[in-house]
Amino acid sequence: MTDAATSAPEFEVVDEEQFSQRPGDGALARAAHRRDTTVGRWGPTSPSATQIGRARSPEADVSENLRRLHEERHPATEGHGARQHRLEKLRITHALCNDLDVTPWQRDRALGVMVDLELTAFGSQRAIEKVALVTIRHVVDDERERYLGLQDQAWLAEQPPERLESLYEQFTSLTDDPRFEALAEKHGLTITSLNRLRRVLREQLDAQDLHGAVYGRNPYRDPNLPSGDVRPDE
């Protein structure tokens, strides 16, 4: 075996004095600066400088093809507005449920109603936040009333007055929750408007058959199977 084969590879030693540290040595070169300036001036200086999909002047108008795109009437964007509106209803309703003391089941019931609910029936009060609060209040109060049996008129007729008084004292509406009161006040809802909009909601639940709507739940799922949100180690 030769000495060349056994010798370690040689690495070039770079002298640190080769790197200049004088003032101005790290600045952009004059030629590079001029090249960047010449090439870059042909790009858009700001997003508002582009003319794609815009009229050439305030007095001009866009073409009919572009207008159809803007109004989502073009086949390329068909259904886009409806999908965005559906997602917005889910997002806002879910956020409001997180701010309130509701169970996951009550949250999913409110989402199931809101995702398919037609809001035009609520008139000037059809803002998603307002209708979502009315829906959450209805879902929570409805479940609490059913738990106490306050919706079973035949059973209530058989109860003595003392029993009825005790049942109604146990019932607590979501409107009594300070967090719900703060949200309702923030979005311009009073007790009168909440009650009126709840009547409209009940009419829409009957008309659109949404009483049993639950978002993300399968009514045909085997109840003996473990829940999908439970981890194996739990």
PESULVEN-V698834 format. One record per residue. N is the residue number from 1. RES is the residue in one letter. PHI is phi in degrees with one decimal (none if undefined). PSI is psi in radians with two decimals (none if undefined). Layout:
BEGIN
n & res & phi & psi
N & RES & PHI & PSI
N & RES & PHI & PSI
END
This chain:
BEGIN
n & res & phi & psi
1 & M & none & 2.30
2 & T & -81.8 & 2.87
3 & D & -67.4 & -0.52
4 & A & -66.7 & -0.58
5 & A & -75.6 & -0.53
6 & T & -91.2 & -0.25
7 & S & -75.8 & 2.55
8 & A & -72.0 & 2.60
9 & P & -63.4 & 2.51
10 & E & -94.5 & 2.36
11 & F & -109.4 & 2.47
12 & E & -74.2 & 2.22
13 & V & -89.3 & 2.13
14 & V & -92.2 & 2.19
15 & D & -77.8 & 2.12
16 & E & -63.6 & -0.32
17 & E & -72.4 & -0.21
18 & Q & -69.5 & -0.44
19 & F & -85.7 & 2.08
20 & S & -81.4 & 2.41
21 & Q & -120.6 & 0.43
22 & R & -74.8 & 2.69
23 & P & -58.6 & 2.31
24 & G & 91.8 & -0.17
25 & D & -69.5 & -0.46
26 & G & -89.3 & 0.02
27 & A & -77.3 & 2.84
28 & L & -68.1 & 2.35
29 & A & -65.6 & 2.65
30 & R & -62.2 & -0.71
31 & A & -67.2 & -0.71
32 & A & -66.3 & -0.68
33 & H & -63.1 & -0.74
34 & R & -66.4 & -0.69
35 & R & -64.2 & -0.79
36 & D & -63.3 & -0.67
37 & T & -66.2 & -0.71
38 & T & -68.0 & -0.73
39 & V & -75.8 & -0.73
40 & G & -70.6 & -0.36
41 & R & -70.0 & -0.26
42 & W & -86.8 & -0.11
43 & G & -87.5 & 2.91
44 & P & -68.3 & 2.31
45 & T & -78.0 & -0.40
46 & S & -159.4 & 2.78
47 & P & -59.2 & -0.55
48 & S & -73.6 & -0.17
49 & A & -80.4 & -0.27
50 & T & -77.0 & 2.70
51 & Q & -114.2 & 0.26
52 & I & -73.9 & 2.10
53 & G & 74.6 & 0.28
54 & R & -123.2 & 2.70
55 & A & -73.0 & 2.63
56 & R & -71.0 & -0.41
57 & S & -151.4 & 2.86
58 & P & -59.8 & -0.47
59 & E & -84.7 & -0.36
60 & A & -81.9 & 3.00
61 & D & -131.5 & 2.69
62 & V & -79.5 & 2.89
63 & S & -71.8 & 2.86
64 & E & -64.3 & -0.60
65 & N & -63.9 & -0.78
66 & L & -68.1 & -0.62
67 & R & -64.0 & -0.66
68 & R & -65.6 & -0.62
69 & L & -66.5 & -0.77
70 & H & -63.5 & -0.67
71 & E & -89.5 & 0.15
72 & E & 58.1 & 0.60
73 & R & -100.9 & 0.01
74 & H & -82.6 & 2.49
75 & P & -56.3 & -0.48
76 & A & -67.5 & -0.42
77 & T & -121.0 & 0.39
78 & E & -63.3 & 2.24
79 & G & 84.0 & -0.05
80 & H & -64.8 & -0.75
81 & G & -62.9 & -0.71
82 & A & -65.9 & -0.69
83 & R & -65.6 & -0.73
84 & Q & -65.3 & -0.68
85 & H & -65.0 & -0.69
86 & R & -63.7 & -0.79
87 & L & -65.0 & -0.63
88 & E & -65.7 & -0.69
89 & K & -63.5 & -0.72
90 & L & -64.9 & -0.77
91 & R & -64.0 & -0.83
92 & I & -67.7 & -0.76
93 & T & -63.0 & -0.73
94 & H & -64.8 & -0.69
95 & A & -65.4 & -0.71
96 & L & -67.2 & -0.66
97 & C & -63.4 & -0.62
98 & N & -66.6 & -0.48
99 & D & -82.8 & -0.16
100 & L & -116.9 & 2.85
101 & D & -88.1 & 1.37
102 & V & -122.3 & 2.67
103 & T & -81.9 & 2.83
104 & P & -56.9 & -0.60
105 & W & -67.3 & -0.76
106 & Q & -64.2 & -0.67
107 & R & -61.6 & -0.80
108 & D & -67.7 & -0.56
109 & R & -67.0 & -0.76
110 & A & -64.1 & -0.70
111 & L & -65.2 & -0.69
112 & G & -63.6 & -0.59
113 & V & -75.0 & -0.82
114 & M & -66.3 & -0.62
115 & V & -65.1 & -0.49
116 & D & -114.9 & 0.05
117 & L & -75.9 & 2.33
118 & E & -85.1 & 2.07
119 & L & -86.5 & -0.20
120 & T & -65.1 & -0.42
121 & A & -67.4 & -0.29
122 & F & -88.2 & 0.03
123 & G & 62.6 & -2.31
124 & S & -70.8 & -0.19
125 & Q & -102.1 & 0.48
126 & R & -88.9 & 0.23
127 & A & -58.6 & 2.48
128 & I & -59.8 & -0.71
129 & E & -62.0 & -0.73
130 & K & -67.8 & -0.85
131 & V & -65.2 & -0.63
132 & A & -64.2 & -0.74
133 & L & -63.9 & -0.72
134 & V & -63.4 & -0.71
135 & T & -67.2 & -0.76
136 & I & -63.5 & -0.74
137 & R & -61.7 & -0.75
138 & H & -64.0 & -0.78
139 & V & -63.5 & -0.80
140 & V & -67.4 & -0.83
141 & D & -64.6 & -0.66
142 & D & -63.0 & -0.74
143 & E & -68.5 & -0.69
144 & R & -67.9 & -0.63
145 & E & -67.2 & -0.72
146 & R & -65.8 & -0.62
147 & Y & -63.3 & -0.66
148 & L & -87.8 & -0.11
149 & G & 79.6 & 0.33
150 & L & -76.6 & -0.13
151 & Q & -100.7 & -0.04
152 & D & -93.3 & 1.63
153 & Q & -65.1 & -0.64
154 & A & -65.7 & -0.71
155 & W & -70.6 & -0.67
156 & L & -64.3 & -0.57
157 & A & -66.6 & -0.37
158 & E & -91.4 & -0.12
159 & Q & -87.6 & 2.53
160 & P & -71.1 & 2.81
161 & P & -57.7 & -0.65
162 & E & -63.0 & -0.69
163 & R & -66.5 & -0.71
164 & L & -64.5 & -0.73
165 & E & -63.1 & -0.68
166 & S & -66.7 & -0.67
167 & L & -66.1 & -0.78
168 & Y & -69.8 & -0.46
169 & E & -71.8 & -0.51
170 & Q & -76.2 & -0.41
171 & F & -74.5 & 2.30
172 & T & -127.5 & 2.07
173 & S & -77.6 & 2.69
174 & L & -65.5 & -0.39
175 & T & -67.0 & -0.28
176 & D & -83.0 & -0.15
177 & D & -75.3 & 2.20
178 & P & -57.9 & -0.59
179 & R & -67.0 & -0.68
180 & F & -69.1 & -0.69
181 & E & -60.2 & -0.71
182 & A & -66.1 & -0.72
183 & L & -67.2 & -0.71
184 & A & -63.9 & -0.74
185 & E & -65.6 & -0.65
186 & K & -62.2 & -0.64
187 & H & -100.7 & 0.26
188 & G & 74.8 & 0.60
189 & L & -111.1 & 2.29
190 & T & -108.4 & 3.03
191 & I & -61.7 & -0.66
192 & T & -63.8 & -0.82
193 & S & -68.5 & -0.60
194 & L & -63.3 & -0.75
195 & N & -67.4 & -0.69
196 & R & -67.6 & -0.76
197 & L & -69.8 & -0.47
198 & R & -68.5 & -0.60
199 & R & -65.5 & -0.69
200 & V & -64.1 & -0.70
201 & L & -62.2 & -0.75
202 & R & -62.8 & -0.68
203 & E & -63.4 & -0.69
204 & Q & -72.0 & -0.58
205 & L & -64.0 & -0.66
206 & D & -70.4 & -0.76
207 & A & -68.9 & -0.65
208 & Q & -100.9 & 0.05
209 & D & 54.5 & 1.01
210 & L & -114.7 & 0.25
211 & H & -63.6 & -0.63
212 & G & -99.9 & 0.28
213 & A & -72.0 & 2.27
214 & V & -138.9 & 2.18
215 & Y & -81.8 & 2.26
216 & G & 75.9 & 0.20
217 & R & -115.7 & 2.46
218 & N & -103.2 & 2.02
219 & P & -68.9 & -0.27
220 & Y & -99.9 & 0.18
221 & R & -74.7 & 2.48
222 & D & -66.8 & 2.05
223 & P & -68.7 & -0.25
224 & N & -80.4 & -0.23
225 & L & -78.4 & 2.60
226 & P & -67.5 & 2.67
227 & S & -65.7 & 2.57
228 & G & -70.0 & -0.35
229 & D & -93.1 & 0.15
230 & V & -98.2 & 2.20
231 & R & -76.5 & 2.63
232 & P & -60.1 & -0.60
233 & D & -75.5 & -0.12
234 & E & -92.7 & none
END
